[in-house]
Amino acid sequence: MPPRRNGRRRLPSNAIYRAIQLVGGPSAVCELLGISLATLARWRRDGYVRDPVAVLEWAELLGTEPTAQLAAAWRLAGGRPRRR
């Protein structure tokens, strides 16, 4: 990704970014999941979450319906849910 004029990169919007915004921002996610801001930033850059426990906890925060939670967990882990 090419740098912008001020030298900083702009990360594309991905599932992690959208999930951060839905929960209430980076500090809220870090507090609720018990992770550091550096870990959240790494997940944001990579585009997926490596910790399976964190994926399930975060998906629980995002949805109330079990199928919505499963789809959210799938997206956070870096996959795409299958459609029937």
C-alpha positions in Angstrom: 0.0 0.0 0.0 1.6 3.3 -1.0 2.1 6.0 1.7 -0.1 9.1 1.8 1.3 12.6 1.5 2.0 12.8 5.2 3.9 9.5 5.1 1.2 7.4 7.0 -0.5 4.5 5.5 -4.3 4.3 5.4 -5.5 0.8 6.2 -8.5 -0.5 4.1 -11.8 -1.0 5.9 -12.1 -4.7 6.8 -14.1 -6.9 9.1 -11.9 -6.0 12.1 -12.3 -2.3 11.6 -16.1 -2.5 11.3 -16.3 -4.7 14.4 -14.3 -2.2 16.4 -16.6 0.6 15.4 -19.7 -1.5 16.3 -18.5 -2.3 19.8 -17.6 1.3 20.5 -14.1 2.0 19.5 -10.6 0.6 20.2 -10.5 1.3 23.9 -13.9 -0.4 24.5 -12.7 -3.5 22.6 -9.5 -3.7 24.5 -11.3 -3.3 27.8 -14.0 -5.9 27.0 -11.7 -8.5 25.6 -8.8 -7.9 28.0 -6.2 -7.3 25.2 -3.7 -4.5 24.6 -4.0 -1.8 22.1 -1.0 -3.1 20.3 -2.6 -6.5 19.8 -5.8 -4.9 18.5 -3.7 -2.8 16.1 -1.9 -6.0 14.8 -5.3 -7.7 14.2 -6.5 -4.6 12.4 -3.4 -4.5 10.1 -3.6 -8.3 9.4 -7.4 -8.2 8.8 -8.1 -11.2 11.1 -8.0 -12.3 14.7 -5.5 -15.1 15.6 -6.9 -15.9 19.1 -9.9 -18.3 18.8 -11.2 -17.4 22.3 -11.1 -13.7 21.5 -13.0 -14.3 18.2 -15.8 -16.0 20.1 -16.0 -13.4 22.8 -16.0 -10.6 20.3 -18.7 -12.3 18.2 -20.8 -12.6 21.3 -20.5 -8.8 21.8 -21.6 -8.2 18.2 -24.7 -10.3 17.8 -27.6 -11.6 19.8 -28.8 -14.3 17.4 -26.6 -17.4 17.2 -26.4 -17.4 13.4 -25.3 -13.8 13.4 -22.7 -14.6 16.1 -21.3 -17.5 14.0 -21.1 -15.3 10.9 -19.4 -12.6 12.8 -16.9 -15.1 14.3 -16.2 -16.4 10.8 -15.5 -12.9 9.4 -13.3 -12.0 12.4 -11.3 -15.2 11.9 -10.6 -14.2 8.3 -13.2 -16.3 6.4 -16.4 -15.7 4.7 -19.6 -17.4 5.9 -21.2 -19.8 3.3 -24.6 -18.9 2.0 -27.3 -21.4 1.3 
